């Protein structure tokens, strides 16, 4: 198709929106390693997870063979408020960079929660409501997941208890207030509210917290309250499943105009956005139907892919959750208080970890100031203020486009713009005032945490 017939923003029609989530694990020759019971080191059974997660979500979590799960009509109706989301051609960025590369980004910030997180939040709230629960508990890093879940719970009249990583709770008060507006209660983590929170505070006095800490508190809160279950915004297989709507829509929009990407880029913290974006493309790669270069981008301050160990580890700092085989820095690793709160997790999705271990994708880490340089550049050129998390993908997309300028290659680059950064102005302020640092953990600091990994035969 000729260049001038491709619109600036590619929208799908409502009837073109996915009617089923895609489970990439069904096409993986090497399946992700199973969750293990931390006491017995045996694979977790559905009945063992039933006290923590919703029943239907457990089925999705453990299913490695079903390629597609039908999206319930009530969830599809909710999706219609903001989906399909646009796939945008970054013409202005291409012109500014003077690159022959074609750059597209899938924009997930056009909903009230401000990010892609709502795709899974509404699904998890729906299944909690179907099970007859009173409410759910969760953790949140930057606040995007907590915001999305509070909105979803409000829609289904469920109670929502959020443990927000302390550094983000303090840096992003407006995100906290959006959660409260939707009826959620928000607690800075670690907190004295839970036994595990008290333990972490005693061991790490003055800590700014981590997603691992907040997960421990949220799980304890769920398991000690009747009629509550725990829900998670990333890492788990079920979350990547729900987020596959991102990639399915992206691929459908590209196919509509005969466009085949060469490079697909996503930020990586626990894996929800990256996994959702790449799923259908990875499926083609696994089936031998097409090939793509897929790049995961993580913060240099929390480099689980690029500097972590591929091993079984606890999913949380309090060591109350099951063991997952993943690229990890160790569950006791508490990253520096950087401004990409949603990427401050010590491990990575088991599914993505297996794909990375098999050489089906690559990973890179970038420094915080370099990320905000890219964020500012993108905002000035494309007119969208990006979230710090998304800006990791922007950084690498710009770098790859510059390489195309040097080589003259006309590659097509697609990246995920997970959300907006309008609640991240403290971070932008510190960047502009020259107060932002590039703390990178030493090998010794990482080794001190990975040396504590559980021994699994």
C-alpha positions as CSV (number, residue, x, y, z in Angstrom):
1,X,0.0,0.0,0.0
2,X,1.3,3.5,-0.8
3,X,2.7,5.6,2.0
4,X,0.2,8.4,1.6
5,X,-2.8,6.0,2.1
6,X,-1.7,5.0,5.6
7,X,-3.4,7.3,8.2
8,X,-1.6,9.1,11.0
9,X,-3.6,7.1,13.5
10,X,-4.8,3.6,12.7
11,X,-8.0,2.8,14.4
12,X,-9.8,-0.5,14.3
13,X,-13.6,-0.7,14.1
14,X,-15.4,-1.8,17.1
15,X,-16.2,-5.2,15.5
16,X,-12.5,-5.7,14.8
17,X,-11.6,-5.6,18.6
18,X,-10.4,-9.0,19.8
19,X,-13.1,-11.3,21.1
20,X,-10.5,-13.6,22.7
21,X,-7.3,-13.3,24.6
22,X,-4.2,-15.1,23.2
23,X,-2.2,-17.4,25.4
24,X,1.4,-17.4,23.9
25,X,2.3,-20.3,26.2
26,X,0.2,-22.6,24.0
27,X,2.8,-22.1,21.2
28,X,5.9,-22.4,23.3
29,X,7.9,-25.5,22.9
30,X,9.6,-24.9,26.2
31,X,6.8,-24.1,28.6
32,X,7.5,-21.7,31.5
33,X,8.5,-23.5,34.7
34,X,5.6,-24.1,37.1
35,X,5.0,-22.2,40.3
36,X,6.4,-24.2,43.2
37,X,5.1,-24.5,46.8
38,X,7.7,-22.8,48.9
39,X,7.5,-25.5,51.5
40,X,7.5,-28.7,49.4
41,X,9.1,-27.4,46.2
42,X,6.3,-29.3,44.3
43,X,4.3,-27.6,41.5
44,X,1.4,-25.6,43.0
45,X,-2.0,-27.1,42.5
46,X,-5.2,-25.1,41.9
47,X,-6.5,-25.9,45.3
48,X,-3.4,-24.5,46.9
49,X,-3.8,-21.2,45.1
50,X,-7.5,-21.0,45.8
51,X,-7.1,-19.1,49.1
52,X,-5.1,-16.4,47.3
53,X,-6.5,-16.0,43.8
54,X,-9.9,-16.1,42.1
55,X,-10.9,-19.5,40.8
56,X,-11.3,-18.6,37.1
57,X,-8.0,-16.7,37.2
58,X,-6.2,-19.8,38.6
59,X,-7.4,-21.8,35.6
60,X,-6.0,-19.1,33.3
61,X,-2.8,-19.0,35.3
62,X,-2.1,-22.7,35.1
63,X,-3.2,-23.4,31.5
64,X,-0.3,-23.9,29.1
65,X,-2.2,-25.5,26.2
66,X,-5.3,-23.4,25.4
67,X,-4.4,-20.9,22.7
68,X,-7.4,-18.6,23.1
69,X,-9.7,-17.7,26.0
70,X,-13.0,-16.0,25.0
71,X,-13.4,-12.5,26.5
72,X,-16.7,-12.4,28.5
73,X,-19.2,-10.0,26.9
74,X,-19.4,-7.8,30.0
75,X,-15.6,-7.2,29.8
76,X,-15.8,-6.5,26.1
77,X,-18.6,-4.0,26.7
78,X,-16.3,-2.3,29.3
79,X,-13.4,-2.3,26.8
80,X,-15.6,-0.4,24.3
81,X,-15.1,2.7,26.5
82,X,-11.5,3.0,25.4
83,X,-10.7,0.2,23.0
84,X,-9.6,-0.3,20.3
85,X,-6.8,2.0,21.2
86,X,-4.9,3.8,18.4
87,X,-1.7,2.8,16.7
88,X,0.0,6.0,15.9
89,X,2.6,6.7,13.2
90,X,5.2,9.0,14.7
91,X,5.7,11.1,11.6
92,X,7.0,14.1,13.5
93,X,9.6,12.1,15.4
94,X,10.8,10.5,12.2
95,X,11.2,13.9,10.6
96,X,13.0,15.3,13.6
97,X,15.4,12.4,13.7
98,X,15.8,12.5,9.9
99,X,15.6,8.8,9.8
100,X,14.5,6.4,7.1
101,X,12.9,4.3,9.8
102,X,9.1,4.1,10.2
103,X,8.1,4.4,13.8
104,X,4.7,3.4,15.3
105,X,3.5,3.4,18.8
106,X,0.5,1.7,20.4
107,X,-1.0,4.3,22.7
108,X,-2.6,2.9,25.9
109,X,-3.0,6.1,27.8
110,X,-6.4,7.1,26.5
111,X,-8.5,5.9,29.4
112,X,-9.2,7.3,32.9
113,X,-6.5,5.1,34.6
114,X,-4.0,6.6,32.1
115,X,-2.4,3.2,31.2
116,X,-2.7,-0.3,29.8
117,X,-3.3,-1.7,33.3
118,X,-7.1,-1.3,32.9
119,X,-7.1,-4.2,30.4
120,X,-6.4,-6.7,33.2
121,X,-7.9,-4.9,36.1
122,X,-11.4,-5.0,34.7
123,X,-11.0,-8.7,33.9
124,X,-9.7,-9.6,37.4
125,X,-12.5,-7.5,39.1
126,X,-15.1,-9.2,36.9
127,X,-14.0,-12.7,38.0
128,X,-13.9,-11.6,41.6
129,X,-17.5,-10.3,41.3
130,X,-18.6,-13.5,39.6
131,X,-17.1,-15.5,42.5
132,X,-19.2,-13.5,44.9
133,X,-16.3,-11.9,46.7
134,X,-16.4,-8.8,48.9
135,X,-13.2,-7.2,47.6
136,X,-9.6,-7.6,46.5
137,X,-6.2,-6.5,47.7
138,X,-3.2,-5.5,45.6
139,X,0.0,-3.6,45.4
140,X,1.0,-0.8,43.1
141,X,4.3,0.8,42.1
142,X,3.9,4.0,40.1
143,X,0.1,3.9,40.9
144,X,-1.1,3.0,37.4
145,X,-2.2,-0.5,38.4
146,X,-3.8,0.7,41.6
147,X,-5.7,3.4,39.7
148,X,-6.9,0.9,37.1
149,X,-8.0,-1.6,39.8
150,X,-9.8,1.0,41.9
151,X,-11.7,2.1,38.8
152,X,-12.6,-1.6,37.9
153,X,-13.7,-2.4,41.5
154,X,-15.8,0.7,41.6
155,X,-17.5,-0.5,38.4
156,X,-18.4,-3.8,40.0
157,X,-19.0,-2.5,43.5
158,X,-16.1,-4.3,45.1
159,X,-13.9,-3.1,48.0
160,X,-10.3,-2.4,46.9
161,X,-7.3,-2.3,49.3
162,X,-4.1,-1.0,47.7
163,X,-0.6,-1.1,49.2
164,X,1.4,1.5,47.3
165,X,5.2,1.4,47.3
166,X,6.2,4.2,49.7
167,X,8.5,6.1,47.4
168,X,5.7,6.4,44.8
169,X,3.1,7.2,47.5
170,X,5.2,10.2,48.5
171,X,6.2,11.2,44.9
172,X,2.8,10.8,43.3
173,X,0.1,12.1,45.7
174,X,-2.3,12.9,42.8
175,X,-2.2,9.3,41.6
176,X,-3.1,8.2,45.2
177,X,-6.0,10.6,45.2
178,X,-7.4,9.2,42.0
179,X,-7.5,5.8,43.6
180,X,-9.3,7.3,46.6
181,X,-11.7,9.0,44.3
182,X,-12.7,5.6,43.0
183,X,-13.2,4.4,46.5
184,X,-10.0,2.5,47.2
185,X,-8.1,2.7,50.4
186,X,-4.4,3.3,49.9
187,X,-1.5,2.5,52.3
188,X,2.2,3.3,51.9
189,X,4.2,0.1,51.9
190,X,5.9,-1.3,53.9
191,X,3.5,-0.5,56.6
192,X,2.8,-1.5,60.3
193,X,-0.6,-2.7,59.2
194,X,0.6,-6.2,58.5
195,X,2.9,-8.7,60.2
196,X,5.2,-8.9,57.1
197,X,5.2,-5.1,56.8
198,X,6.4,-4.8,60.4
199,X,9.1,-7.4,59.7
200,X,10.4,-5.6,56.7
201,X,10.4,-2.2,58.5
202,X,12.5,-3.8,61.3
203,X,15.0,-5.3,58.9
204,X,15.2,-2.3,56.5
205,X,14.4,0.8,58.7
206,X,13.7,3.9,56.6
207,X,13.3,1.9,53.4
208,X,11.4,3.5,50.5
209,X,9.8,0.1,49.7
210,X,9.6,-2.1,46.6
211,X,6.9,-4.0,44.7
212,X,8.1,-7.1,46.4
213,X,7.4,-5.6,49.8
214,X,3.9,-4.4,48.7
215,X,3.0,-7.8,47.3
216,X,3.8,-9.4,50.6
217,X,1.5,-7.1,52.4
218,X,-1.3,-7.4,49.9
219,X,-1.2,-11.2,50.0
220,X,-1.3,-11.2,53.8
221,X,-4.2,-8.8,53.8
222,X,-6.2,-11.0,51.4
223,X,-5.5,-14.2,53.1
224,X,-6.5,-12.9,56.5
225,X,-9.8,-11.4,55.4
226,X,-12.9,-13.5,54.7
227,X,-14.3,-12.9,51.2
228,X,-11.1,-11.3,49.8
229,X,-8.6,-12.4,47.2
230,X,-5.3,-11.0,45.9
231,X,-4.9,-9.7,42.4
232,X,-1.7,-8.7,40.6
233,X,-1.1,-6.2,37.9
234,X,1.9,-7.8,36.2
235,X,4.3,-10.9,36.2
236,X,1.6,-13.6,36.3
237,X,0.5,-15.6,33.2
238,X,-3.1,-14.5,33.6
239,X,-2.1,-10.8,33.4
240,X,-0.1,-11.4,30.2
241,X,-3.1,-13.2,28.8
242,X,-5.4,-10.2,29.4
243,X,-2.9,-7.8,28.1
244,X,-2.7,-9.6,24.8
245,X,-5.4,-7.3,23.6
246,X,-2.6,-4.8,23.1
247,X,-0.7,-7.0,20.7
248,X,-3.7,-8.4,19.0
249,X,-5.0,-4.9,18.1
250,X,-1.5,-3.8,17.1
251,X,-1.1,-6.7,14.7
252,X,-4.6,-6.3,13.3
253,X,-4.0,-2.6,12.6
254,X,-0.6,-3.3,10.9
255,X,-2.1,-6.1,8.9
256,X,-4.9,-3.8,7.8
257,X,-2.4,-1.8,5.9
258,X,0.1,-4.5,5.0
259,X,2.7,-3.3,7.4
260,X,5.2,-5.8,8.9
261,X,7.4,-4.6,11.8
262,X,11.0,-5.4,12.0
263,X,11.6,-4.3,15.6
264,X,9.1,-4.5,18.5
265,X,10.1,-2.7,21.7
266,X,8.5,-2.6,25.1
267,X,9.5,-1.5,28.6
268,X,9.9,-4.3,31.1
269,X,9.3,-4.4,34.8
270,X,7.2,-7.4,35.6
271,X,6.2,-8.0,32.0
272,X,2.5,-7.0,31.6
273,X,3.0,-4.4,28.9
274,X,5.8,-6.1,27.1
275,X,4.1,-9.5,27.2
276,X,0.9,-8.1,26.0
277,X,2.4,-6.2,23.1
278,X,4.6,-9.0,21.7
279,X,2.3,-12.0,22.3
280,X,0.8,-12.4,18.8
281,X,4.1,-11.6,17.1
282,X,6.0,-14.0,19.3
283,X,3.3,-16.6,18.5
284,X,4.2,-16.2,14.8
285,X,7.8,-16.5,15.6
286,X,7.3,-19.6,17.7
287,X,5.2,-21.2,14.9
288,X,7.9,-20.3,12.3
289,X,5.5,-18.1,10.4
290,X,7.5,-14.8,10.7
291,X,10.5,-13.4,12.4
292,X,10.8,-10.2,14.5
293,X,13.5,-8.6,16.6
294,X,11.9,-8.1,20.0
295,X,13.6,-5.9,22.6
296,X,12.8,-5.6,26.3
297,X,14.0,-2.4,28.0
298,X,14.5,-2.2,31.7
299,X,16.0,0.4,34.1
300,X,19.7,0.1,34.8
301,X,18.8,0.5,38.5
302,X,16.7,-2.7,38.5
303,X,18.2,-4.9,35.7
304,X,16.6,-8.3,36.3
305,X,16.9,-9.5,32.7
306,X,20.4,-8.1,32.0
307,X,22.1,-8.8,35.3
308,X,19.8,-11.1,37.2
309,X,20.0,-14.9,37.6
310,X,17.5,-17.3,35.9
311,X,16.4,-19.3,38.9
312,X,13.5,-20.0,41.3
313,X,12.8,-17.2,43.6
314,X,10.1,-15.8,45.8
315,X,7.8,-13.4,44.0
316,X,7.8,-11.1,47.1
317,X,10.2,-9.7,49.7
318,X,8.3,-11.2,52.6
319,X,8.7,-14.7,51.1
320,X,5.1,-15.7,51.5
321,X,4.2,-16.2,47.8
322,X,5.0,-19.2,45.6
323,X,8.4,-19.7,44.0
324,X,8.6,-18.7,40.3
325,X,11.5,-19.5,37.9
326,X,12.4,-16.1,36.5
327,X,15.3,-13.7,35.9
328,X,15.6,-12.2,39.3
329,X,17.9,-9.9,41.4
330,X,16.7,-11.7,44.5
331,X,13.5,-11.1,46.5
332,X,15.5,-9.1,49.1
333,X,16.7,-6.6,46.4
334,X,15.2,-3.2,47.0
335,X,16.0,-0.9,44.0
336,X,17.0,2.7,44.3
337,X,14.2,5.2,44.5
338,X,14.0,5.9,40.8
339,X,11.0,7.5,39.1
340,X,9.9,4.5,37.0
341,X,7.9,3.0,39.8
342,X,6.2,0.5,37.7
343,X,9.5,-1.1,36.7
344,X,10.9,-1.5,40.2
345,X,10.4,-5.2,40.6
346,X,13.1,-7.7,41.4
347,X,12.0,-10.3,39.0
348,X,10.4,-10.9,35.6
349,X,7.4,-12.9,34.2
350,X,8.2,-16.6,34.0
351,X,6.8,-16.7,30.5
352,X,9.0,-13.8,29.3
353,X,12.0,-15.3,31.2
354,X,11.6,-18.6,29.4
355,X,11.4,-16.8,26.0
356,X,14.5,-14.8,26.9
357,X,16.4,-17.8,28.0
358,X,15.5,-19.5,24.7
359,X,17.0,-16.6,22.7
360,X,13.7,-15.5,21.2
361,X,14.0,-12.0,22.5
362,X,16.7,-9.6,23.7
363,X,17.0,-7.2,26.6
364,X,18.8,-4.0,27.3
365,X,19.0,-1.6,30.3
366,X,19.0,2.2,30.2
367,X,19.9,4.9,32.7
368,X,17.3,7.1,34.3
369,X,18.6,10.5,32.9
370,X,18.8,9.0,29.4
371,X,15.2,7.9,29.7
372,X,14.0,11.3,30.7
373,X,16.0,12.9,27.9
374,X,14.0,10.7,25.5
375,X,10.8,11.5,27.3
376,X,11.3,15.2,27.0
377,X,12.3,14.9,23.4
378,X,9.2,12.8,22.6
379,X,6.9,15.2,24.4
380,X,8.3,18.2,22.5
381,X,8.0,16.4,19.1
382,X,5.0,14.2,19.3
383,X,2.9,16.2,21.8
384,X,2.3,13.5,24.4
385,X,3.9,13.6,27.8
386,X,4.9,9.9,28.3
387,X,5.0,7.9,31.5
388,X,8.6,7.2,32.8
389,X,8.0,3.5,32.3
390,X,7.0,4.0,28.6
391,X,9.9,6.3,28.1
392,X,12.3,3.4,28.4
393,X,10.9,2.0,25.2
394,X,11.0,5.5,23.6
395,X,14.7,5.7,24.5
396,X,15.5,2.5,22.6
397,X,13.2,3.3,19.7
398,X,15.0,6.6,19.2
399,X,18.3,4.8,19.4
400,X,17.3,2.2,16.8
401,X,15.9,4.9,14.5
402,X,19.3,6.7,14.7
403,X,21.0,3.5,13.7
404,X,18.8,3.3,10.7
405,X,19.9,6.8,9.7
406,X,23.5,5.7,9.9
407,X,23.0,2.5,7.9
408,X,20.3,3.8,5.6
409,X,18.0,0.9,6.4
410,X,14.3,1.5,6.2
411,X,13.2,-0.6,9.2
412,X,9.7,-0.4,10.8
413,X,9.8,0.0,14.5
414,X,6.8,-0.5,16.8
415,X,6.9,0.3,20.5
416,X,4.4,0.4,23.4
417,X,3.4,3.7,24.9
418,X,1.9,2.3,28.0
419,X,0.5,5.5,29.4
420,X,0.8,9.2,30.2
421,X,3.1,10.9,32.7
422,X,0.9,13.7,34.0
423,X,1.1,12.4,37.5
424,X,4.9,12.1,37.2
425,X,5.7,15.8,37.3
426,X,7.9,15.5,40.4
427,X,10.2,13.3,38.3
428,X,10.2,15.7,35.4
429,X,10.9,18.6,37.8
430,X,13.9,16.8,39.2
431,X,15.2,16.0,35.7
432,X,14.8,19.6,34.6
433,X,16.5,20.9,37.8
434,X,19.4,18.6,37.4
435,X,18.6,16.7,40.6
436,X,18.1,13.3,39.0
437,X,20.8,10.6,39.5
438,X,21.7,7.5,37.7
439,X,22.2,5.0,40.5
440,X,23.2,1.6,39.3
441,X,23.6,-1.3,41.7
442,X,27.1,-2.8,42.0
443,X,27.8,-6.5,41.3
444,X,28.4,-6.9,45.0
445,X,25.0,-5.5,45.9
446,X,23.2,-7.8,43.5
447,X,25.3,-10.8,44.5
448,X,24.4,-10.2,48.2
449,X,20.7,-10.7,47.2
450,X,21.1,-13.5,44.7
451,X,23.2,-15.4,47.2
452,X,20.0,-15.7,49.2
453,X,18.0,-17.4,46.5
454,X,16.2,-20.5,47.7
455,X,17.9,-23.8,46.8
456,X,15.6,-25.8,44.5
457,X,16.7,-29.2,43.3
